[in-house]
Amino acid sequence: MSPTTRVKLSVMMFLQFFVWGAWYGQMSKYLLTQLHATGDQVGNAYAAFSLAMIIAPFFVGMIADRYFAAQKVLGVLNLLGAVVLYFITQNTDPGQFFYLILAYCLTFAPTLALTSSIAMQQMSSPENEFPGIRVLGTVAWIIVTNIVGYYGFGDKVTIFQLSMYSAAILGVLAFFLPDTPPKATTSTSFSQILGLDAFKLFKDRSFAIFFLSSVLICIPLSFYYAMANPSLTDGGMQNVENKMSLGQASEVIFMLLIPLAYTRLGVKKMLIVGLIAWIIRFICFGYGDVSSEWMLYLAIVLHGVCYDFFFVTGQIYTDNKAGEKIKSSAQGLISLATYGIGMGIGSKISGIVLDMYTRPDGTKDWLNVWLVPAGIAAVVLILFVLLFTDKQRTQAKEGELVAGNL
């Protein structure tokens, strides 16, 4: 890859996540404070993203990849997204907001796959070159949330204005990215996108338990994305967006630790550690306040353990379990089930729970709100510990014992 191409791809990835990070974590606070939305309306807004994530693979796999150059599709989608974001900045109706954010997410969700596709098609060794490009996305998220926190507009329409201008810039720059022509020789079927080829993996009880656990743990994950910012703000924490960026920093650190942990612990223990971390963080969110702010910090920095040790480890487990023939279908099935169905259900439930624990004077009982996802995570943990078996690690241990006896 030439230095010029690397710079272009790095800028693309940086802007991609800058656009997303500007509004995603702060949207709930904006809705609650500026539009006076209900918890259910907040949950619906986040569910719109999950709905778009279900639709996006069909758009990319059956339309964009077949008929159009990826960089041109990326440019058009970002420019359309900027237009929708303009209308979002003009809207003051919380009920109307759902339809606008759904329209925007339908333009944004496909770009997540497109940017990865554009980058990888320019690489001779994606496994070695892609991480260095992708990490710019995490850096962008950290930077934009710190900008929002430093200037204190996390609850203002400015978050969408910032995203709008960034999307417009990326939309224009996309047309100058390296050419990524349509894959005329490939054919992606409806069943492949749904991951139907991977259904044979459910014959393995442990994979079925892992799959169910992945869907269920996305319900608590949705609580974090939708409710952490307003909860920390109500708890008295200052510069919330700046401090929440520590979660992305920890994600980078624990991502680097995965190879070592995977070798030492194996998949089952890593997934269990991830689930336990979920429970601890929600308890810390519930009981933490300005007098015990360390609990809030702990809840934030545990994001790396929660996300990497469960979701990234889960992707590795799925990859190893599926084998070459159905690897893509298996990953597609997991993505649809978690980011689409799991987080969609979780977003809706989080909004209902917030309304349930909102007092008549408008204040929120955050302790009881956070105990709900903590309880769900605890149930998933029990289910997983009792029913999941890491067969590869068990077989390896048996092999070591036999070798030792010989």
Beta strands, then each sheet from edge to edge (+ up, - down):
end
